[in-house]
Amino acid sequence: MTLVDYSHALTVGEVARRAGVAVSTLHFYETQGLIESWRTSGNQRRYHRSVLRLIAVIRIAQRVGIPLADIKARLDAKPRGKPVSTADWSELSRDWQRDLDERITLLTRLRDQLASCIGCGCLSISDCPLRNPGDRAAEFGAGARIADL
């Protein structure tokens, strides 16, 4: 159970303004389980101030191309109700940097191989590393067989 500190409560409008996001973005993040709020007796959403740092982390990760599902998985491994610390950020960024390095390597390889692809549908030749890496389609015979892979 998360203890709520009402002295640090922000309205949805205050959080949106200070975080530089739309109110709908906050609602979306909440439905995705990325951030949490509570309701007042008047049924208004309130957020702890620490959500501002959490939103900053989410936005930075999104900006560099980390999928929301990955962001959520990494944040779920952290204790809830506690602000993201410098140590937390170091760990998250280190993990995401590894992911990004792998994607950069893959994208660089794809970019370099793209020039040799003429998009001709030649799925049974071994020299098409983009559409038919390792000539996997050859075992299915001639013709377009990419769906079988």
C-alpha positions as CSV (number, residue, x, y, z in Angstrom):
1,M,0.0,0.0,0.0
2,T,1.4,3.4,-1.0
3,L,1.1,6.2,1.6
4,V,-0.3,9.4,0.2
5,D,1.4,12.6,1.3
6,Y,-1.4,15.2,0.7
7,S,0.9,18.1,1.4
8,H,2.6,17.5,-1.9
9,A,-0.5,17.1,-4.0
10,L,-0.8,18.6,-7.4
11,T,-3.9,18.7,-9.6
12,V,-4.0,17.2,-13.0
13,G,-3.8,20.6,-14.6
14,E,-0.8,21.6,-12.5
15,V,1.0,18.4,-13.4
16,A,0.3,18.8,-17.1
17,R,1.5,22.4,-17.1
18,R,4.6,21.7,-15.2
19,A,5.5,18.5,-17.1
20,G,4.7,20.1,-20.4
21,V,2.3,17.4,-21.5
22,A,-1.5,17.3,-22.3
23,V,-3.9,16.2,-19.6
24,S,-4.9,13.4,-21.9
25,T,-1.2,12.2,-21.8
26,L,-1.4,12.0,-18.1
27,H,-4.6,10.0,-18.3
28,F,-3.0,7.7,-20.9
29,Y,0.1,7.2,-18.7
30,E,-2.2,6.4,-15.8
31,T,-4.2,3.8,-17.8
32,Q,-0.9,2.2,-18.9
33,G,0.2,1.9,-15.3
34,L,3.1,4.3,-15.7
35,I,2.0,6.9,-13.1
36,E,-0.5,6.9,-10.2
37,S,-3.0,9.3,-8.8
38,W,-5.6,9.3,-6.1
39,R,-9.0,10.9,-5.9
40,T,-10.2,13.6,-3.5
41,S,-13.6,13.4,-1.8
42,G,-14.8,15.5,-4.7
43,N,-13.5,12.9,-7.2
44,Q,-10.7,15.0,-8.5
45,R,-7.4,13.5,-9.4
46,R,-4.3,14.4,-7.3
47,Y,-0.7,13.5,-8.0
48,H,2.3,13.5,-5.7
49,R,5.0,16.0,-6.8
50,S,7.4,13.1,-7.5
51,V,5.3,12.2,-10.5
52,L,6.9,15.2,-12.3
53,R,10.3,13.5,-12.3
54,L,8.7,10.2,-13.3
55,I,7.0,11.9,-16.3
56,A,10.4,13.4,-17.3
57,V,12.0,10.0,-17.3
58,I,9.1,8.6,-19.4
59,R,9.3,11.4,-21.9
60,I,13.1,11.2,-22.2
61,A,12.9,7.4,-22.8
62,Q,10.1,7.9,-25.4
63,R,12.1,10.6,-27.1
64,V,15.0,8.3,-27.7
65,G,12.7,5.6,-29.0
66,I,12.2,3.3,-26.0
67,P,8.7,1.6,-26.4
68,L,6.2,2.3,-23.6
69,A,6.0,-1.4,-22.8
70,D,9.8,-1.4,-22.1
71,I,9.6,1.8,-20.0
72,K,6.8,0.2,-17.9
73,A,8.6,-3.0,-17.4
74,R,11.7,-1.2,-16.1
75,L,9.7,1.1,-13.9
76,D,7.7,-1.8,-12.5
77,A,10.9,-3.2,-11.2
78,K,11.4,-0.1,-9.1
79,P,9.6,0.5,-5.8
80,R,6.3,2.4,-6.2
81,G,5.5,5.5,-4.2
82,K,9.2,6.5,-4.1
83,P,10.7,9.3,-6.4
84,V,13.0,8.3,-9.1
85,S,16.5,8.8,-7.7
86,T,19.8,9.5,-9.4
87,A,20.8,5.9,-8.9
88,D,17.5,4.7,-10.4
89,W,18.1,7.0,-13.4
90,S,21.7,5.7,-13.8
91,E,20.5,2.1,-13.9
92,L,17.6,2.9,-16.2
93,S,19.7,4.8,-18.6
94,R,22.5,2.2,-18.6
95,D,19.9,-0.5,-19.5
96,W,18.3,1.7,-22.2
97,Q,21.7,2.6,-23.6
98,R,22.4,-1.1,-24.2
99,D,19.1,-1.5,-25.9
100,L,19.8,1.6,-28.1
101,D,23.3,0.4,-29.0
102,E,21.8,-2.9,-30.2
103,R,19.2,-1.1,-32.3
104,I,21.8,1.3,-33.7
105,T,23.9,-1.7,-34.8
106,L,20.9,-3.3,-36.4
107,L,19.8,-0.1,-38.1
108,T,23.3,0.6,-39.4
109,R,23.5,-2.9,-40.8
110,L,20.1,-2.5,-42.5
111,R,21.1,0.9,-43.9
112,D,24.3,-0.5,-45.3
113,Q,22.5,-3.5,-46.9
114,L,19.6,-1.4,-48.3
115,A,21.6,-0.2,-51.3
116,S,21.9,-3.8,-52.5
117,C,18.2,-4.4,-52.3
118,I,16.1,-3.6,-55.4
119,G,12.8,-4.8,-53.9
120,C,12.3,-7.3,-56.7
121,G,10.6,-10.0,-54.6
122,C,13.6,-12.3,-55.1
123,L,12.9,-14.3,-52.0
124,S,14.7,-17.5,-53.0
125,I,18.2,-16.0,-53.6
126,S,20.8,-16.1,-50.9
127,D,22.0,-12.6,-51.5
128,C,19.1,-10.7,-50.0
129,P,19.9,-10.1,-46.3
130,L,17.0,-7.8,-45.8
131,R,14.0,-9.9,-47.0
132,N,15.6,-13.4,-46.9
133,P,18.4,-13.6,-44.4
134,G,20.3,-16.8,-44.7
135,D,18.1,-17.8,-47.7
136,R,15.4,-19.1,-45.4
137,A,12.8,-18.9,-48.1
138,A,14.6,-21.4,-50.4
139,E,13.3,-24.4,-48.5
140,F,9.7,-23.4,-49.5
141,G,10.4,-23.4,-53.2
142,A,10.0,-20.7,-55.9
143,G,7.6,-17.8,-55.5
144,A,6.7,-15.3,-52.8
145,R,6.9,-17.2,-49.5
146,I,7.7,-14.5,-46.9
147,A,4.6,-15.3,-45.0
148,D,5.9,-18.8,-44.4
149,L,9.0,-17.6,-42.6
